[in-house]
Amino acid sequence: MSETSPKLRAELEGIPTYKPGRPAAAGGPVAYKLSSNENPYPPLPGVMESVTAAACNFNRYPDMACTGLMDELSERFGVPVSHLATGTGSVGVAQQLVQATSGPGDEVIYAWRSFEAYPIIAQISGARSVQVPLTEGDVHDLDAMADAITDRTRLIFVCNPNNPTGTVVRRAELERFLDRVPGDVLVVLDEAYREFIRDPEVPDGVELYRDRPNVCVLRTFSKAYGLAGLRVGFAIAHDPVAAALRKTAVPFGVSQLAQEAAVASLRAEDELLGRVGSLVCERNRVVDALRAQGWTVPETQANFVWLRLGERTMAFAAACEQHGVVVRPFPGEGVRVTVGETEANDIFLKAAEGFRKEL
Ligand SMILES: Cc1ncc(COP(=O)(O)O)c(C=O)c1O
């Protein structure tokens, strides 16, 4: 056998691996997974029915144009089908956006810490990541992000609400920022958690994209709509960007099961958004309880909370696990905890209270 191995692109060296939230260990003391910002509710019966019906035909390729879903989204958001593009989760669409805009020597700007896929997909394209630290309050520093723009900048991610802190940027500051970004730089408003926002001052990216050809909105069916396992997300953007997304898409990437489930979910939106409302109530209860215990918790508009624990991060995550919940630690920084079912949240609050007393 030859000693040499196939030559791989140098850009792939040192790419951080995406760390999925750990599942609850089977048979172990851990009962609840609060580590991946998933929706704790099981699929709605109607959504399940459309998926099982679609499963009867999985010997066939899916509809590559996602026609039914595109029509539904077009109507739901009041945008032309030509402004829509679907992909394998919004992370898949985010990767296509970077591929379509940024190559070696180009720069991709995003806040840090933010969604951990951004550095990975930037590096895969050979682009340089420009990470702009969050403010003291764990919020995007939009002025510093605008200051970081150079003539090599091709794409800027604004994650709103931000993963993992849950913090948001509001209308006036976001519009001021967009006004500063040159028209040839794409701004991607990653709104994976949009449906959990209750602050009326947080703008809907879809309003902002309408008269800004360099703004692209990313949405997903994984969180509020509870379809994480089916992998379907989408972008809303003006023609050249949406067309580039269609060019960079993996053919047949979105399965027919995912397409049917997404359509059924949009039709069952009232019920699904009712569930989101319950999760928002739980979120507020968890935040209030943590603050009453003495924790500093940044205001979250997502389905998770962030505790900046620094050196104590891993010990805190271990304590949660002992109580029966898996959380998502970022070593040396903090812990992100998904708001789950009431029982899981109660266990987490008990673990947090116990840890606090030991401090
Ligand atoms: C900010 C953000 N964007 C995008 C995604 C990707 O979600 P999906 O690929 O499931 O649509 C996530 C998932 O955790 C996220 O937190």
The ligand as a Tripos MOL2 file, in Angstrom:
@<TRIPOS>MOLECULE
LIG
   16    16     1     0     0
SMALL
NO_CHARGES

@<TRIPOS>ATOM
      1 C1        -27.9860   30.4580   16.1820 C.3       1 LIG1
      2 C2        -28.2290   29.1750   15.4870 C.ar      1 LIG1
      3 N1        -28.3280   29.1880   14.1630 N.ar      1 LIG1
      4 C3        -28.5490   28.0690   13.4770 C.ar      1 LIG1
      5 C4        -28.6880   26.8700   14.1340 C.ar      1 LIG1
      6 C5        -28.8570   25.6520   13.2970 C.3       1 LIG1
      7 O1        -30.0570   25.0240   13.4500 O.3       1 LIG1
      8 P1        -30.5500   24.0060   12.3460 P.3       1 LIG1
      9 O2        -29.4040   23.6670   11.4720 O.co2     1 LIG1
     10 O3        -31.0520   22.8560   13.1250 O.co2     1 LIG1
     11 O4        -31.6160   24.7360   11.5800 O.co2     1 LIG1
     12 C6        -28.5980   26.7990   15.5090 C.ar      1 LIG1
     13 C7        -28.7170   25.5080   16.2010 C.2       1 LIG1
     14 O5        -28.4380   25.3290   17.3440 O.2       1 LIG1
     15 C8        -28.3640   27.9940   16.2040 C.ar      1 LIG1
     16 O6        -28.2500   27.9920   17.5350 O.3       1 LIG1
@<TRIPOS>BOND
     1     1     2 1
     2     2     3 ar
     3     2    15 ar
     4     3     4 ar
     5     4     5 ar
     6     5     6 1
     7     5    12 ar
     8     6     7 1
     9     7     8 1
    10     8     9 2
    11     8    10 1
    12     8    11 1
    13    12    13 1
    14    12    15 ar
    15    13    14 2
    16    15    16 1
@<TRIPOS>SUBSTRUCTURE
     1 LIG1         1 GROUP 0 **** ****
